[in-house]
Amino acid sequence: MQDVRNAVGKLVCRADGKSHRVEIVRKGQLTVVSFGRNGSVRVTNASKQ
């Protein structure tokens, strides 16, 4: 996973090119965006505890 930071250096999300996946954690919630090889997009949400 590679950290993605904004202009002031705050962590925005983590991205992984191999698994075609982006993870965003905000206010204790984990959102995972996965990109399929056929162009599909899958979004899952979970509590990060």
Number of C-alpha atoms within 10 A of each C-alpha: 13 10 13 14 12 9 6 6 8 10 13 14 18 16 19 13 10 7 11 13 18 20 19 16 17 11 7 10 13 16 18 19 17 18 16 12 8 6 6 8 12 10 12 10 13 11 11 11 6
